[in-house]
Amino acid sequence: MDDKPERRIVVFGAGYIGLVTGACLAELGNQVVVRDIDPEKIRLLQSGEVPIYEPGLGELIARNKERLTFTLDLQRALNGAEIAYVCVDTPPSASGDADLSRVWSVVQSLEGASYLRAVVVKSTVPVGTGARVRAALDTAGLQHVGYASNPEFTAEGSAVRDFLHPDRVVVGASEEATARLISELHEGVDGPVVVMDVRSAEMVKLASNALLATKISFINEIATLCEKTGADIERVADAVGLDHRLGRHFLRPGIGWGGSCFPKDSEALRQLANNTGYHLQLLSAVIEVNNLQKRRAIQKLKDELGTLMGARVALLGLTFKPGTDDMREAPSTVLAARLLAEGAEVSCWDPMARPAEVEPWTSTSRHVSPELAVEGADAAIVVTEWPQLKEVDWAQVVTAMRRPVLYDGRNLLDPAAMRGLGFTYISVGRP
């Protein structure tokens, strides 16, 4: 990296993707300014605090503080920048399509930035967005500025590692010079750079997440069938995963997928197909299976307890996955809402989550340990596979519960051991 030129880069968006992108590009030897419109977020970053939890990110930002700055000021952010990265969120709109209003806000703010060499969209956008951005840049007098799609494939909890040691870096560009510029920007990254056209790059991200979601929904369907036939999903998934054509990754049965990517991207891809007049039947089934999976957990408790009216149920883990504080589309939200609707009292524990002060969370109680959350409970659900749950003294828990019913929604614990302690232990797809 010693011979690599130092680039001046502006990153729009200080969320999960923007912060990781900015910090990692600074780590690669570039001068990076991260711009956001949230004053509190920028204040925290300027004071050395990181507003999100992502392992290794705080250390990376601190190590590159001479090359990495944060600002609310648009002109300061753009001053001298060669490359502009668009890393804003694209949440679902009322129609189910991706809401690109934040993307367009950034693109419009670039008018007059004649010194830019390239605009790069890292946000997840529908196929065809790049052509519209290209037209907008041309209209703004930025015909000389290249355009590239550089989708992100970072998973929360391992985002820094995923950026610096990726399976692949996808660069979609119509001009060879732009493709070369963005490829060179990733010199020092431990992974292959794959160059293609813009539309294909946009499709890669949506297709990748949809396929991963499909694997999870598929194994959950097989888990349900295992419950009905007496087969053991863990043994089935292990053996299936040994096939090199299939692999073990994402063949984990459970309560279902959530987070900021899978739900949004799967729905966006389905709507993209609908807008073209084509119905993605397989993807629609994948989404339906995932939606039902959380409700199956509630039904299991109802079958065991008879009724949830007046029952106390503990949710162990709230974030959509361990290693993050992200509550976006977390299965726990649906579980809490359904339990409350059934008349249950809900207590919660999570080591990182900070749910917003909105329903259903304002109607639940929060506790600092799993042991306190389950005290006097009629049932408990393992929602997030936090490693701390393996260290719990379950022998103590079984005596603290009013009725020791445990639904292990992540197959985290050993069935024989839990039943041996006196639990009515229910898991996903295991006899």
N, C-alpha and C positions, 0 to 999 in steps of 0.2 A: 504493500500500500504506500511505500515511501515515494514511488514515482507517480502515483496517482494524483491528478490535479485536485485541489480543494475547491469544491463547488459551494456557491451560496444558494441555500434552499429555504423556501418558506413553506411551512406545513400548516394548512388550514384545518383546525379542529384539534382540540386537546383532550379527546376521549381516549378510549382504549387503543384504537388504531393510530390516531394521530400522535399520541405520546410515545408509543412504542416505535413508530416510524421515525419520528424526529430524533429520539434518543439513539436509535441504531444507526441512522444516517450520520449523526455526529460521531458516534463510535468509529465509523468508517472513515473519519477524517474530514468531514465537511462542516461548514459554518451553517447552522440551522437556526431559524427563528420559527417558533410555534405561535400561531395567532388563534385566539378564540374570542368569542363575544361575551363570555361569562366572567364578570369581574372577580367573583370569589375564587373561581378555579385558577385564574391567572395570578391572583394575590397569593394563593397557596404555593403555586409553582415558583413564583419569584422569591418566596421566603424559604424555599428548599423543601417544601412538603409536597407529597404526591397525593392528589385527590382520589385516586383509585388504588385498589390493592392488586398488584401484579408482581409476582416473585422476581426479584432481580432488577426491576425497573428503577426503583429509587437509587440503588447503587450506580446504575448506568448513567442516570441523569447527573448525579453528584460527580462522577468521574469525568464527565464531559462538560462541566459547567462553564469552561472557557469558550466552548464552541456551540453552546446551546442556550438560547434565550427565549423568553416568553413575553408576549405583549398583547394588548387590546388594540393597539394602534395599527391601522391598516397600512398607512404609508410607511411607517417604520418597518413593518414586516416585509413590505415589497421592495424597500430600498436596496437596490443592487442585486436582487435575487435573480438567479439564472433559471431556476426550476421551481415551479409551484406545484405542491402536492395537495390534492383535495382529499381530505380524510374525514369529512363530516358524515353524520349518520343519515340513513335513508329509511326512515320508519314506514310501516304500511300506511297507506292513505285510506280514506273511507271506502274506496272501491276495491281495496286489497292490493292495488299497484304500489310500487315504491314511491314514496313522497320525495321528489327531487328538489324541493324548494330550497334547501340549504346548499345543494350543489349549484343551482342557478344563481343563488346569491353570491357565492364565491366567484363564479365565472364572470358575472357582471362587474364585480369589484376589480377585475383585472384590466378593465378598459384604460388605456393609456400607459400600461406597463410594457413599453416597447422594448425594454432591455431583456425581457424574458426570452429564453430559448425553448422552453417546453412547459406544457401544462400536463400534469399526470393525475389521473383519477384513480385513487385507491379505494374509494367508497364502492360498495356493491350496488351496481346500477343495472337496469334492464338492457338487454341487447339492443343496440341502436342508439344508445345515449351518446356514445362517442361521436357519431355523425352529427348529432344535434349540437354538441359542444363545439365541434370543429366549425360548424356554420356560424355559431354565435361568436367565436373568436374572429372569424373572417369579417363578420359584420362590424365588430369592434375595432377593425383596423389592425388586427394581430395575425395577418396571413402568414407572416414569417415565423410565428411561434409554432413549434411542433406540438403534436398531441399524442398521448400514450395512455393506454389502459394498463395498470399494474396491480391487479387484484391481490388482496391480502389472503393468506392462508394460515394465519396465526390463531392458535387456540388459547383462550383465556387460561391462565395458570402456567402456560409455557410459551407465552407470546414472544419474549425476548429470544429465547432459544430458537423458536420457530423462524424468526426473522433472520437470525445470523447463521442458522444451520437448517435451511429449508429443504424439503423434498425437491422443490423446483421454484424458480422465480419466473413468472409469466409476464412477458412484455408484449403488449399489442400495439402496433404502430403501423401507419401507412407509409411513413417516410423512413428510408433506411438510416438517415442521419439521426433521427429521433430515437429509433430503436437502438442504435449504437450508443447514443448518449446515456440512455437509461440503463442499458446493459453495463456500460462502464461504471456507472454509479454503484453497481452491486459488486464490483471487484473487491474481494476480501470476504464476500459471503460464501459460506461453505455449502454450495449447492449449484446445480446447473441452471443456466438462464435459457428459457425457451421463448423464442421470438415467433410471433404470429400476427395475423391481422387483428384489428381492434375488436370486431364483432366476435371472433372466436375467443379472444381473451375474456370478453365480458361473459360469454357463455360458460367458460371453464369454471369460474367461481360458483355460479348457480348450479351447474351440473355436479360439481364435486360435493357441495353440501347436500344436495338432494340425494345423491347416492349414499352418503354416509347416514343420512336420516333413514333411507330405505333399509339399510342393513340393521339398524336398531329396531325399526318397526317389524321387520321380517323375523328377527330372533324373538321378539315379544309375541308374535303370532305363534311361532313354534313352541314357545314357553307355555302358552295357554293350552295348546294341543298336548304338550307333555303332562300338564296337570290332569287332563281328562283321560290320558292313556296310561299314566304311571311311569312314564319315562322321566329321566333327570336331565333338565336343560343344560346344566353345567357340563355334564359328560358329553352331551350331544354337541354343544357349542365348541368344546375343546377339540373334539375329533373332527368336526367340520372345519374348524380353523386351521388344522394341520395341513389341509389341502393348500398348496402354494398358490393355486389359482384364486383362492378365496381369502385366506388370511384370518387371523383371530381378531384383528382390530374391529371394534364397534359391534362385535357379536356378544354384547353384554345385556342380558334381559334386565328389566327394571320398570320403574314407574313411567319412563318415557323421557324424550329429549325436550330441552328448553333452551334458554339463553337468547343472546341477541342475534344469532345467525340462522340456525336451523329453522325456527318457525317463520321468521321474516323471509328468508331466502326461498324456502319451499313454497310459501304462499305467493311470493313474487314471481317465481318460475311458473307456477300454475296459472296465475293471472296473465303472464306474458303469452302463454299458450292459448288461453281463452281469447285474448285480444286478437290472435291470428286466426281464430275460428277452429282451433284444435284443442281437444280435451285430453289432458294427460291423465289417463285412467289410473295408471300405476301410482303416480305421485299423489293423486287424490286419496287413494286407499292408504298410502303411507301416512298421510296427515290424519285421516280418520282413525287409524289404529292407534296413533300416538295420543289423540284426544281421548279415546276410550280407555287407555291404559290407566290413567289417573282415577277415572271413575270406577274401574274394576277394583282398585284398592279400597275405595269407600264401600263398595258392595261386599267385599270380603269381610270387612269389619262388621257390617250390618248382619251378615250371615252368622257371624260368630257371637255377636252381642245380642242379637234379636232386634234391638233398636238403638239408634244413636241419640235419641231424645234424652237429655240429661246426663249423657255419658261424658266423661272427661278423657280427651284424646291428646296425646303429646306428639308433636311433630319434631323429629330429631334431624336437624339440618334444614335450612331454608333456601340457600343459594342453589342455582341450577346445576352446579357441579362443585366439587371441592377445589380449594386453591384459588378461590376468587370471592369477592364480596358482591358479585353481580346477581341481582334479583330479577332481571328482565326475563319475562316468560318462564319463570321458575315453576316447576310442577307444584311446589308447596303453596303457591297462591291459589291454584284451583282446589287443592286438597283442603286448605283452610276455609275457603268460601263454601265448599260443598258440606264440610262438617258443620259449619255454623248454620247453614240452611237446613240441615237435618236436626238442629236443636242441640248439638253437642257443644261442650265447653272446650276450647282449644288452648293448650299451652305449647310453648315453642322454645327451642334452643338452637343456636348456631354460633360458631366462634367468630364469624366475620360479618354476617349479614346485618344491614341496618335498614329494615323495611321502612318505606315512607309512611307517614302518619295518615294513612287512608285505609278504607276497608279493603280486605278483611282484617288487616293487621291491628287496627284500633280496637277490635273486639277480641283480641287474643292477649294472652299474658306471655311475657318474655322472661327467660330464666338464664342464669349465668352458667349452668352446668346441666348435662343430661339428667343427672340424678335428681335435681330439683324440678326439672320439667316433668318427670314421670311420677312424681310423688302424688299418690292418691288417684292415679290415672286408671281408667278401665282398659285402655289400649294405647299403644305407641306405634308410630310408623317411622321406620328409618327412611328418610326422604333423600338425604345427601350422604354419600359414602365418605364422610370425614374420617380420617384415620383415628381421631380421638375416640370414636365410638368403639373401636376394637380394644381400647384400654379401659373401658368402663367396667366397674365391678358389677357385673350383671347378677351375681348372687345377691348383692345388696338391693339391686333394682327390683328383683322379683318380689322381695318382701315389702318394698315401698309402694308397689302398685296395688290398687284395689282389686283389679282383675288383671293378671299378668298375660294379656294378649299382645303379642308383638308381630306386626307385619313388617317384614324386612324387604322393603321395596328396592333394595340394591343387592340382595343376596350377599351381604357383607359378612354375616356371622355364620357359625357352624350349626346346622340344624340339630344334630345329635346333642351337642353340648348345651344348646339353649333349652331343648326339651328336657334334658337331664336336670337342669336347674329348676324346672317346674313351669316354664313358659308354655303357653299355647302359641306355638311358633308357626307363622305362615310366611312363605317366601314365594318367589316368582318362578314357576316352572319346575320346582323341585318336589319330589314326593315326600 
